[in-house]
Structures are given as C-alpha cells and as structure tokens.
Amino acid sequence: MNDFGVRQVDAVVVGAGQAGLSAAHFLHRAGLAADRDFVVLDHAPRPGGAWQFRWPSLTWEKAHGVHDLPGMRLHGADPAQPASEVVSRYFADYERAFDLRVRRPVDVRRVREGAGGRLLVETDAGVWSARALINATGTWERPFVPHYPGRELFEGRQLHTADYRGPEEFAGARVVVVGGGTSAVQLLIEIADVAAATTWVTRRPPVFREEAFDTELGRAAVARVEERVRRGLPPQSVVGVTGLYATDAVRAARERGVLERLPVFDRITARGVAWDDGREVAADVILWATGFRASLAHLAPLRLREPGGGVRLEGTRAVRDPRVHLVGYGPSASTIGANRAGRAAVREVLALLAEQREGPRVPGDRAPVPA
Ligand SMILES: Cc1cc2nc3c(=O)[nH]c(=O)nc-3n(C[C@H](O)[C@H](O)[C@H](O)COP(=O)(O)OP(=O)(O)OC[C@H]3O[C@@H](n4cnc5c(N)ncnc54)[C@H](O)[C@@H]3O)c2cc1C
C-alpha cells in the first residue's frame, strides 16, 4: 500500500464469473499470488457469477453446454437441482482450491489513468493501482429491452428474462414472449403449461437445429462475433447466432403448437400488442427475452469505445489500451469461450509485465505461459 492508501498490484481482475475465475486461475498458475500480485473483485454477494441469479426453474439438466472451469472437474451434480446452486457451490470450491481469495462484495465504480502508466481501480472498498486490468463483468446486469412504440401505454406487466423467477406467477395470464433465443424458448415452454395463452414473437423466423451443437457450427458462430468485435461494433450473443437446439422438450412443445411464432408486433397498446395489418393480441404480460449488453460503464474514463459503439479487441486486448483485456465479452461470452479468453488474456498480461520489468521483448518472443 502506498502513502495514500492505494494498494499496488500487478493485475486486477474485475468479476468472478467463469471468465474472471479462469483468468485468476492462470495468473495463479503462472506463480502470481492472489492478494499480493493480483486481486479479484466482485460485487455479488456469493460465488457463482451471474449463475447465482438465474431463475430457480433453470435446473442443471436444462443448462446444457456449461463447461467446467480450467483445472477442476465438476462431479456428481444433481440434474434436478437449480443450476444457480450447482454453479455457486462449484465456483466456491474452485476459489478455495486455487486460493483465489475473491474479495466480495466489492463494487468497481471507475477505472482511470493513474501515475506512471498504472491504472487506478476505484471501488467502494478502496483503490487499487494496477499495471494491467482483466475485465470480466459479463452482461447479466444490463438487460436490454428494444424500443417499440406504445411501450409506456401498456397497462399490464412488463418484465425481462433477468426478472423471471419461474412460471407460477403467470398462471391464468395471457403472455407475449419477445425474443428468438434459447431463454425465450425455455421460458415459453415453462409458462405455456400454466398460462391462459402464450404468443411468441421474434424478429427473424427461428432456426431449429436437429443435431447437437457441433464444434464446427460453434466455431463459425464465434468467428462471426469476433469479426464484429474486430471492427469495433457491439457484439451479438454467440448463442444467438448458433440457432436453437431442438431438445426433446423443444420437440414436444413444437408438436403442441407452443412454438408457433409471429413476427414482432408494430406497436404496444394499453391492452396488448398490434400489427399494422390490423391483427391484435390481448395480453396481461409482456416478457422481454431480448438479451443483454456488456457491463462496461466503469471503464468509461478509459474511452475504449469506438464510434460504432463496441470496444475493438485484438484477441482479448483492447486496441485503444493494451493494459486492458475484456474476457467473457463478444466471441468469448460462453463458458468455453470464457475459459479460453482467461488464458489468452493472462498470456498477454504476463508479457506486458515482463516487458515493463525488463524492457521490450524481441519480436516473436513469448511470455512463459501456463500450459
Ligand atoms: C440465462 C442464460 C443462460 C446461459 N446458459 C449458458 C449455457 O448453458 N452455456 C454457456 O456456455 N453459456 C451460457 N450463458 C452465457 C453465460 O452468460 C456465459 O457463458 C458465462 O457464464 C458468463 O460468464 P462471465 O464470467 O463472462 O460473466 P458473469 O457470470 O456474468 O460474471 C460477471 C461477474 O462480474 C461481477 N461484476 C459485474 N460488474 C461488476 C463491477 N462493476 N464491480 C465488481 N464486480 C462486478 C458480477 O457480480 C459477476 O459475478 C447463459 C447466459 C444466460 C443469460
């Protein structure tokens, strides 16, 4: 700590979800000690990243496609248990096993330029000064709702996926679900069992994949998002560009007509939604399953955003500030992407730290990277 109460570290990791824990793991493996050489800050009350807030009816078996964190398997999870509980327990074990010493709840308010080429990380629990920052703040806290005319006129209830707690509260209601992603489909299937009526609207006709998610399809989806991020555009969701996997539950719901889809309405009225061709659907609830945006407000002083609205990245490194890495952002916003991004970011952070200590490296020379 310096004379002004600022704690000095090599790196700060903001966020302890899949991406932040992966980064912390690789820093630890490279020989850096938590709370001495690096610190992990998270403002959530418990381990689990955003998973701790997922709705209780999202059980472990429904959350297919969740990858283990690097270096420790998740064993013996009960498929019927809420994914929020399974992941929170696993992350807590992981943090202990690798002595990651996540500091929580600590809210990172602002990251700005400090003296001597360092970054100042200002929080509600003091200030850290770092040579590098790995940002892993996810998207959960920035639910996105698109604008449609008349939204403020609607007399029923509007909520976003992030507010959903389970189907019970929709018993007997007429529900319009907006959005073409996996969450929309999962919530529709649950709600249709208890609601008086459901209506599904999406911008584009949904594409159902009969085959399981294969790696080629996954790679192509990631490449598309990567390309946008390289151009400084706001990323799309990786899951959003892969199409919808037709599980048994999805197939059954299609047969029952639950997944009949309409194009998005043109406006919202006091009592429902309406199309310009004269169609109307009465509704008590509009459920916006319309995705999330990256939580990056605390990085605003660093001016990382491009005119296109996104942060341009080379790998995980911000093109406008090589001390800053975004993990779990854009192409790495999946559990497997977050794992890889954590490792890639640490590789570059180690090279940057070595460069600062020893002077520039010879081109092509690589940092001692954790295997
Ligand atoms: C409903 C839903 C289901 C999903 N299912 C899957 C799936 O089955 N498979 C899959 O691969 N992906 C899935 N995803 C994508 C998923 O979000 C990512 O895969 C991954 O879990 C995100 O990890 P993360 O570390 O990037 O972010 P998060 O898990 O969101 O972690 C971010 C952390 O940063 C902290 N934080 C944020 N801002 C601050 C701040 N200013 N100061 C301090 N701390 C802060 C938060 O408290 C949080 O703990 C799903 C997403 C959603 C929304």
The ligand as a Gaussian input file, in Angstrom:
#p B3LYP/6-31G(d) Opt

LIG

0 1
 C      -29.985000     -17.319000     -18.967000
 C      -28.619000     -17.611000     -19.501000
 C      -28.220000     -18.927000     -19.697000
 C      -26.960000     -19.210000     -20.189000
 N      -26.624000     -20.514000     -20.389000
 C      -25.402000     -20.812000     -20.869000
 C      -25.017000     -22.168000     -21.093000
 O      -25.813000     -23.104000     -20.863000
 N      -23.774000     -22.422000     -21.576000
 C      -22.875000     -21.398000     -21.824000
 O      -21.740000     -21.665000     -22.246000
 N      -23.222000     -20.108000     -21.632000
 C      -24.450000     -19.782000     -21.173000
 N      -24.795000     -18.479000     -20.989000
 C      -23.833000     -17.435000     -21.287000
 C      -23.128000     -17.131000     -19.939000
 O      -23.525000     -15.892000     -19.515000
 C      -21.627000     -17.277000     -20.041000
 O      -21.342000     -18.483000     -20.566000
 C      -20.833000     -17.173000     -18.730000
 O      -21.429000     -17.837000     -17.648000
 C      -20.635000     -15.758000     -18.401000
 O      -19.530000     -15.689000     -17.543000
 P      -18.808000     -14.317000     -17.260000
 O      -17.718000     -14.601000     -16.300000
 O      -18.443000     -13.637000     -18.523000
 O      -19.935000     -13.370000     -16.600000
 P      -20.799000     -13.459000     -15.282000
 O      -21.100000     -14.839000     -14.858000
 O      -21.930000     -12.527000     -15.519000
 O      -19.859000     -12.816000     -14.144000
 C      -19.620000     -11.439000     -14.090000
 C      -19.262000     -11.109000     -12.654000
 O      -18.826000      -9.746000     -12.613000
 C      -19.341000      -9.130000     -11.455000
 N      -19.400000      -7.684000     -11.736000
 C      -20.057000      -7.059000     -12.736000
 N      -19.835000      -5.722000     -12.693000
 C      -19.016000      -5.521000     -11.618000
 C      -18.428000      -4.346000     -11.035000
 N      -18.610000      -3.126000     -11.563000
 N      -17.690000      -4.484000      -9.913000
 C      -17.479000      -5.711000      -9.373000
 N      -17.996000      -6.850000      -9.890000
 C      -18.748000      -6.748000     -10.998000
 C      -20.699000      -9.775000     -11.234000
 O      -21.070000      -9.699000      -9.869000
 C      -20.456000     -11.209000     -11.697000
 O      -20.119000     -12.068000     -10.626000
 C      -26.064000     -18.171000     -20.498000
 C      -26.452000     -16.840000     -20.304000
 C      -27.725000     -16.567000     -19.819000
 C      -28.141000     -15.120000     -19.641000

